[in-house]
Amino acid sequence: MTNKIRLGFVGANVNSTWSSQSHYPALLASPDVELTAVCTSRPESAEEARQAFGAKLAFHDFREMVISPEIDAVAVVVRVPLHYEPTKAAIEAGKHVYTEWPLGRTTAEAEELAMLARAKGVQTAVGLQSRVSPALLYLKELIDTGYVGEVLSCHVTTMRDGALERPSSRNWNLDASQGANTLTIANGHVIDALRFVLGDFTRVACMVTTQVQKIYETDTQKFVDVTSPDNIRVSGRLERGAAVSVHVGAVPWAGSGFRMEIYGREGTLVTTGSVSSQRGEMLRVQGAQGSHELKDLTIPERFVYVPDDFPRGDPFNVGQMYALFAEAIRTGQSRLPTFDTAVDLHRFIDTIKQASDSGEELPVA
């Protein structure tokens, strides 16, 4: 293995929105990972990506890329329904794999991939970037060391932009069966951040709804039906006894972003961001002990795993992920959210949906 981890990237289209905002700049700035091979669905776009990112190899079939002896690991950054096949192929080829969240279109897909990865003994990472956010790592440490004392309650909101119209090429995720919507993605990240900081639920009630049931297609000039949920309201109780409420929604205008409020017997902690918990923006952390006035808290440098000059914004937490991914591959010891982490979250989201469908408060296994 070379000094840098040699990465093959599935979904390397230069026009990909999330990859362009996060993965590409993170990889090009990474001291730990080299973008060695790129893969798209067409030879022309693969070659375009190779030239754009200075990759050594270009493929238009992920099956060929994953068996290349010139790569050590694979990143799968494509639409959620397409995660399964390249992730499975990479594991079967003995490659370490970083797949974006959600891991699979369904929990069954995620379970199969996690089981296969364990059997093959490869390192895995799933794109739950909240778990490498310096602010949330610090928040977890503050909770664990008693900053607020006994946690009594927590309230989390995330309101993000949800378009009322879009071209037909971007309407595939309006179908709930595709596994990529506000329940699984935005809510998944927020619920994961909450559980990372404060621990698991013991009981949960929920209301999952689709408030915008038709969206206008700008190219066809037609309204199309929407089955994907866009508002998720969760209430429950944590293993530590705290009462919890969560509201995650896609809203047409001026979404207020992310806010987590944690109230304890001895203090309060609040963290906020303009977008969401997992995005690369450095979240603001505030605290109060024995006072009603919140004060800004300085996030310790020990929670930063990338160089000082690493690009801020969306590349940052993705860069944190790649730094720990390289560490796990080199040492065999992982500090990452793994495929097993993903399976646990998939199952909890299933419980949330079941609670909503049944109208009942449910125990969490």
Buried (B, 14 or more C-beta within 10 A) or exposed (E): EEEBBBBBBBBBBBEBEBBBBBBBBBBBBBBBBBBBBBBBBEEEBBBBBBEBBEBBBBBBBBBEBBBBEEBBBBBBBBBBBBBBBBBBBBBBBEBBBBBBBBBBBBBEBBBBBBBBBBEBEBBBBBBBBBBBBBBBBBBBBBBEEEBBEEBBBBBBBBBBEBEEEBEEEEBEBBBBEBBBBBBBBBBBBBBBBBBBBBBBBBBBBBBBEBBBEEBEBEEEEEEBEBEBBBBBBBBBBBEBEBBBBBBBBBBEEEBEBBBBBBBBEEBBBBBBBEBBBBBBBBBBBBBBEEEEEBEEBEBEEEBBBBEEEBBEBBBBBBBBBBBBBBBBBBEEEBBBBBBBBBBBBBBBBEBBBBBBEEEEEBEBE
